[in-house]
Amino acid sequence: MKKTVFILYFLFSAPLLFAEQTKVTISNIKVFIDDEESSPLICRETVLSYTALVAGKEISLNALEHELVQTELRLLASGLFYSAKVSVAPPRKNPAQRTVIITVQTGFFWRFGGGNAYGVFGKAGIGGKRLEVLSYAGWNKNGVSVLYEHVFDSPFIFESSLAWNGPASLFQADTASRVYAQLASGIFINPDIRLCIEFDDTAAFSTGAPINELCVSPYIQIQKYFSKTVTALSTARLYAYPFSTEKAVGGEAVTALNWTSFVPVTFALCGAAGISSSHTNTFFNLGMHDSTLSEASFPDRIVRSGTTSARSNSPYSKAFCADSYIFASGEIRWNALTFTVPPAFTIELQPFYFYRHGTSWNSTVIY
């Protein structure tokens, strides 16, 4: 009996083991943009930047199937395409070779948004590249941000922003007038992992002594797409203030998980923790309010702001400072009503419930 069971197990598992160990070579990658092989809206290289597959790469069948799904999910999550399909053409001559076919329909590149007393306007996909420029204007947010991924079709990243939290700060006694500048550069290790270094300088002017701090922050960011409805983003950062009065260093880690169920309901969880060597309450400039520039927001408010970014320095809200902290949050959001305003504006009404809990040590709210 045992021998029979072993033989049956081998017969059923052998094809799976064979598929896992069998390797094929990517002979070619064909890209179709709006049913054409080229497009003035999006470059072919931009589409290919969302996949780890390259011509000539040797890969197992299981790994190939996994990467096909991941490529499709990355393309859909980019916001540059209305639809994306990634498939493999059956081999014709050489059974050990595969041709990958990527088909996309270009999306809407203009960006509109806003929040409490400010508006956002910009454009993505500039020049057919992964280049996005956003402008912010209003009572409490004014500035511009630039994000250029895969600079000149290389794996390098460039990001910069300049902002001012006025004119509201000029008329509110408990709010400092702040100018915020940020410059970051980095490299994609693969389509899901980026390694960057960021320089942030915040100049705050209030009734007390002005604050001007330069922060140097290397970080690694990992994006994972489990399915079309489940995504996760994790970021680990190190901080250093080399030119401040107190030479402070520290670190921070954030993980956010989003799941959209089969009904129009989104569940989101976020956890964040950080520690600093500083005891002057000027090290962690973590915005407690929903205030975003580019994708920046306080880690514990990621799910509320509708982003999955794990960046923390925020130039607009009051700054929450602590030697160390642990925060967690959860949110349930229901897409109750969706309607379109001609010609191309979609409006969604989303009631939600948000809960946050955490602990901090030696914390305060400054400027």
C-alpha positions as CSV (number, residue, x, y, z in Angstrom):
1,M,0.0,0.0,0.0
2,K,2.8,2.4,0.9
3,K,4.6,1.6,-2.3
4,T,1.4,2.4,-4.3
5,V,0.9,5.7,-2.6
6,F,4.6,6.7,-3.2
7,I,4.2,5.8,-6.9
8,L,1.0,7.9,-7.2
9,Y,2.7,10.8,-5.4
10,F,5.6,10.7,-7.8
11,L,3.4,10.5,-10.9
12,F,1.4,13.6,-9.8
13,S,4.4,15.6,-8.5
14,A,6.9,14.8,-11.2
15,P,5.4,17.3,-13.8
16,L,5.4,20.1,-11.2
17,L,9.0,19.4,-10.3
18,F,9.9,19.2,-14.0
19,A,8.2,22.6,-14.7
20,E,10.0,24.2,-11.7
21,Q,13.5,22.9,-12.9
22,T,13.0,23.3,-16.6
23,K,14.6,26.6,-17.8
24,V,13.8,28.6,-20.9
25,T,15.4,31.6,-22.5
26,I,13.6,34.8,-23.3
27,S,14.2,35.2,-27.0
28,N,12.3,38.5,-27.5
29,I,10.0,40.9,-25.8
30,K,7.3,42.5,-27.9
31,V,5.5,45.7,-26.7
32,F,2.3,46.9,-28.1
33,I,1.1,50.4,-27.0
34,D,-2.5,51.2,-28.0
35,D,-2.3,48.3,-30.5
36,E,0.8,49.8,-32.1
37,E,4.5,48.8,-31.7
38,S,5.4,52.5,-30.9
39,S,3.5,55.4,-29.5
40,P,4.1,59.2,-29.1
41,L,2.5,59.0,-25.6
42,I,4.6,56.4,-23.9
43,C,8.1,55.0,-24.8
44,R,8.7,51.3,-25.2
45,E,11.5,51.6,-22.7
46,T,9.1,53.0,-20.2
47,V,6.9,49.9,-20.5
48,L,9.9,47.6,-20.2
49,S,11.1,49.4,-17.0
50,Y,8.2,47.6,-15.1
51,T,9.5,44.1,-15.8
52,A,12.5,42.1,-14.7
53,L,12.5,40.2,-17.9
54,V,15.1,40.9,-20.6
55,A,15.9,39.3,-23.9
56,G,18.5,36.5,-23.4
57,K,17.6,35.9,-19.8
58,E,17.4,32.2,-18.7
59,I,14.6,31.6,-16.3
60,S,12.5,28.6,-15.0
61,L,8.9,28.2,-16.1
62,N,7.6,28.8,-12.6
63,A,9.6,32.0,-12.2
64,L,8.5,33.2,-15.7
65,E,4.9,32.7,-14.9
66,H,5.4,34.6,-11.6
67,E,7.2,37.5,-13.3
68,L,4.5,37.8,-16.0
69,V,1.9,38.4,-13.2
70,Q,4.1,40.8,-11.4
71,T,4.8,42.8,-14.5
72,E,1.1,43.2,-15.2
73,L,0.4,44.3,-11.7
74,R,3.3,46.9,-11.8
75,L,2.0,48.3,-15.0
76,L,-1.6,48.6,-13.7
77,A,-0.4,50.2,-10.4
78,S,1.8,52.8,-12.2
79,G,-1.2,55.0,-13.1
80,L,0.0,55.4,-16.6
81,F,-2.2,52.7,-18.2
82,Y,-5.8,51.9,-18.4
83,S,-5.1,48.3,-19.0
84,A,-2.2,45.9,-19.3
85,K,-1.8,42.3,-20.4
86,V,1.5,40.3,-20.3
87,S,1.6,36.9,-21.9
88,V,3.9,34.4,-23.6
89,A,3.7,33.3,-27.2
90,P,4.0,29.5,-27.7
91,P,7.4,28.4,-29.0
92,R,7.5,27.7,-32.8
93,K,11.0,26.6,-33.7
94,N,13.0,26.2,-30.4
95,P,11.0,24.8,-27.5
96,A,13.5,26.2,-25.1
97,Q,12.8,29.8,-26.1
98,R,9.9,32.1,-25.2
99,T,8.6,35.4,-26.6
100,V,7.0,37.7,-24.1
101,I,4.2,40.0,-25.3
102,I,3.2,43.1,-23.4
103,T,0.1,44.9,-24.4
104,V,-1.0,48.2,-22.7
105,Q,-3.5,51.0,-23.3
106,T,-2.2,54.4,-22.3
107,G,-4.1,56.2,-19.5
108,F,-4.9,59.7,-18.4
109,F,-1.6,61.5,-17.6
110,W,-3.0,64.8,-16.1
111,R,-3.1,64.8,-12.3
112,F,-5.7,66.7,-10.3
113,G,-6.2,66.7,-6.5
114,G,-6.1,68.6,-3.3
115,G,-7.1,68.7,0.3
116,N,-7.9,71.1,3.1
117,A,-7.3,74.6,1.6
118,Y,-5.0,73.6,-1.2
119,G,-5.1,72.2,-4.7
120,V,-2.8,69.9,-6.8
121,F,-2.2,70.0,-10.5
122,G,0.4,68.2,-12.6
123,K,1.2,65.7,-15.2
124,A,2.8,62.2,-15.3
125,G,4.3,60.4,-18.3
126,I,6.0,63.6,-19.5
127,G,7.9,62.9,-22.7
128,G,6.7,59.3,-22.6
129,K,9.0,58.7,-19.6
130,R,8.4,58.0,-15.9
131,L,8.6,61.7,-15.3
132,E,6.0,63.4,-13.1
133,V,5.7,67.1,-12.1
134,L,3.1,68.3,-9.5
135,S,2.4,71.8,-8.3
136,Y,0.6,72.7,-5.0
137,A,-1.1,76.0,-4.4
138,G,-3.5,77.2,-1.7
139,W,-3.8,78.7,1.8
140,N,-1.5,76.2,3.5
141,K,0.5,74.4,0.8
142,N,2.5,76.0,-2.0
143,G,5.2,74.3,-4.0
144,V,6.3,72.0,-6.7
145,S,7.7,68.4,-6.8
146,V,9.5,66.5,-9.6
147,L,9.9,62.7,-9.7
148,Y,11.9,61.1,-12.5
149,E,12.3,57.4,-12.4
150,H,14.6,55.5,-14.8
151,V,16.4,58.7,-15.9
152,F,17.3,58.5,-19.6
153,D,16.2,54.9,-19.6
154,S,18.8,54.0,-16.9
155,P,18.0,52.5,-13.4
156,F,18.6,55.8,-11.7
157,I,16.1,57.9,-9.8
158,F,15.9,61.7,-9.3
159,E,13.4,63.5,-7.0
160,S,13.2,67.0,-5.8
161,S,10.7,69.3,-4.2
162,L,10.4,72.9,-2.9
163,A,7.6,74.1,-0.7
164,W,6.2,76.7,1.7
165,N,3.4,76.3,4.2
166,G,1.9,79.7,3.6
167,P,0.3,82.1,3.5
168,A,-1.7,80.5,6.4
169,S,1.5,80.4,8.5
170,L,1.7,84.2,8.4
171,F,-1.6,84.7,10.1
172,Q,-1.6,81.8,12.6
173,A,0.2,82.5,15.9
174,D,0.8,78.8,16.7
175,T,2.2,77.9,13.2
176,A,5.7,78.5,12.1
177,S,6.4,79.7,8.6
178,R,8.5,77.0,6.9
179,V,10.4,76.5,3.7
180,Y,11.1,73.0,2.8
181,A,13.6,71.7,0.2
182,Q,14.2,68.1,-0.7
183,L,16.6,66.4,-3.1
184,A,16.9,62.6,-3.6
185,S,18.7,60.3,-5.9
186,G,18.9,56.5,-6.1
187,I,18.8,53.4,-8.2
188,F,16.4,50.5,-8.9
189,I,18.0,47.2,-7.7
190,N,15.0,45.6,-9.5
191,P,11.5,46.8,-10.4
192,D,10.3,46.2,-6.8
193,I,13.4,47.5,-4.8
194,R,14.9,51.0,-4.8
195,L,17.9,52.2,-2.9
196,C,18.1,56.0,-2.4
197,I,19.7,58.8,-0.5
198,E,17.7,61.9,0.4
199,F,18.7,65.3,1.5
200,D,16.0,67.4,3.3
201,D,16.4,70.9,4.6
202,T,13.7,72.6,6.6
203,A,13.9,76.2,7.6
204,A,11.3,77.2,10.2
205,F,10.7,80.8,11.4
206,S,8.5,81.5,14.4
207,T,8.5,83.8,17.5
208,G,11.4,81.8,18.9
209,A,14.8,81.1,17.4
210,P,14.6,80.0,13.8
211,I,15.3,76.3,13.0
212,N,17.3,75.2,10.0
213,E,18.1,71.5,9.9
214,L,19.7,69.5,7.1
215,C,18.9,65.8,7.2
216,V,20.8,63.1,5.3
217,S,18.6,60.0,4.9
218,P,19.6,56.8,3.0
219,Y,16.7,54.4,2.6
220,I,15.6,51.2,0.9
221,Q,12.0,50.8,-0.3
222,I,10.4,47.5,-1.3
223,Q,7.1,47.3,-3.1
224,K,5.3,43.9,-3.3
225,Y,2.2,43.1,-5.4
226,F,0.6,39.9,-4.1
227,S,-2.4,40.2,-6.5
228,K,-4.5,42.9,-8.2
229,T,-6.2,43.6,-4.9
230,V,-3.3,43.1,-2.3
231,T,-0.2,45.3,-2.2
232,A,2.4,46.0,0.4
233,L,5.1,48.7,0.7
234,S,7.9,48.6,3.2
235,T,10.6,51.3,3.8
236,A,13.6,51.3,6.1
237,R,15.4,54.6,6.7
238,L,18.5,55.8,8.5
239,Y,18.6,59.5,9.5
240,A,21.6,61.7,10.2
241,Y,21.8,65.4,11.1
242,P,25.5,66.0,10.6
243,F,25.4,69.8,10.7
244,S,23.0,70.4,13.6
245,T,23.9,71.5,17.1
246,E,23.4,67.9,18.3
247,K,24.8,65.4,15.8
248,A,21.8,63.1,15.8
249,V,21.3,59.8,14.1
250,G,18.4,57.4,14.0
251,G,16.3,55.0,12.0
252,E,12.8,54.3,11.0
253,A,10.8,51.4,9.5
254,V,7.3,51.4,8.0
255,T,5.1,48.8,6.4
256,A,1.7,49.3,4.8
257,L,-0.7,46.7,3.5
258,N,-3.7,47.4,1.3
259,W,-6.4,44.9,0.3
260,T,-9.4,45.7,-1.9
261,S,-12.1,43.1,-1.6
262,F,-14.5,41.9,-4.3
263,V,-17.0,44.5,-3.1
264,P,-15.8,48.2,-3.3
265,V,-14.3,48.1,0.2
266,T,-10.6,48.7,0.9
267,F,-8.9,47.5,4.1
268,A,-5.5,49.0,5.0
269,L,-3.1,48.4,7.8
270,C,0.1,50.3,8.6
271,G,2.8,49.9,11.2
272,A,5.8,52.2,11.9
273,A,8.6,52.3,14.5
274,G,11.6,54.6,14.9
275,I,14.4,55.4,17.3
276,S,16.8,58.4,17.6
277,S,19.9,59.4,19.5
278,S,18.5,62.9,19.9
279,H,17.1,64.2,23.2
280,T,16.4,67.7,22.1
281,N,12.9,67.1,20.5
282,T,14.1,68.3,17.1
283,F,15.1,65.1,15.4
284,F,12.0,63.4,14.2
285,N,10.0,65.8,12.0
286,L,7.0,63.5,11.6
287,G,3.8,65.3,10.5
288,M,0.9,64.2,12.6
289,H,-1.6,65.6,10.1
290,D,-2.7,64.4,6.6
291,S,-0.3,66.7,4.7
292,T,1.3,65.4,1.6
293,L,3.9,66.7,-0.8
294,S,4.5,64.3,-3.6
295,E,3.8,61.1,-1.6
296,A,5.2,62.3,1.7
297,S,3.1,61.8,4.8
298,F,3.5,60.8,8.4
299,P,3.8,57.0,8.4
300,D,0.7,56.4,10.6
301,R,-1.5,58.4,8.2
302,I,-0.5,56.7,5.0
303,V,-3.8,54.8,4.6
304,R,-5.9,57.9,5.2
305,S,-4.0,60.0,2.7
306,G,-4.7,57.3,0.1
307,T,-1.1,56.7,-0.6
308,T,1.2,53.8,0.1
309,S,4.3,55.8,0.6
310,A,6.5,55.3,3.7
311,R,8.2,58.6,3.6
312,S,7.9,60.7,6.8
313,N,9.2,64.3,6.6
314,S,6.3,66.6,6.0
315,P,6.8,70.3,5.4
316,Y,3.3,71.5,6.2
317,S,1.8,70.2,9.4
318,K,3.1,70.7,12.9
319,A,6.0,68.5,13.6
320,F,5.8,65.6,16.1
321,C,9.1,64.8,17.7
322,A,10.2,61.9,19.8
323,D,13.2,59.9,20.9
324,S,11.4,56.7,19.7
325,Y,7.9,55.7,18.8
326,I,5.7,52.7,17.7
327,F,2.5,53.4,15.8
328,A,-0.1,51.2,14.1
329,S,-3.2,52.1,12.2
330,G,-6.1,50.5,10.3
331,E,-8.7,51.8,8.0
332,I,-11.9,50.5,6.3
333,R,-12.9,52.6,3.2
334,W,-16.1,52.0,1.2
335,N,-16.5,53.3,-2.3
336,A,-20.2,54.2,-1.9
337,L,-20.8,56.2,-5.0
338,T,-18.9,56.8,-8.2
339,F,-20.0,59.1,-11.0
340,T,-18.3,60.9,-13.9
341,V,-18.3,64.6,-14.7
342,P,-17.7,65.1,-18.4
343,P,-15.4,65.0,-20.1
344,A,-13.1,62.8,-18.0
345,F,-13.4,63.5,-14.3
346,T,-14.4,60.6,-12.0
347,I,-15.7,61.5,-8.5
348,E,-15.9,58.9,-5.7
349,L,-17.7,59.3,-2.4
350,Q,-15.9,57.1,0.2
351,P,-17.0,57.0,3.8
352,F,-14.3,55.4,6.0
353,Y,-13.4,54.4,9.5
354,F,-9.9,55.1,10.7
355,Y,-8.2,54.0,14.0
356,R,-4.7,54.7,15.2
357,H,-2.8,53.6,18.3
358,G,0.7,54.1,19.4
359,T,3.3,54.9,22.0
360,S,6.1,57.5,21.9
361,W,8.9,58.4,24.4
362,N,10.1,61.9,25.2
363,S,7.7,63.4,22.6
364,T,6.4,66.8,21.9
365,V,4.9,69.0,19.2
366,I,7.2,71.8,17.9
367,Y,6.8,74.8,15.6
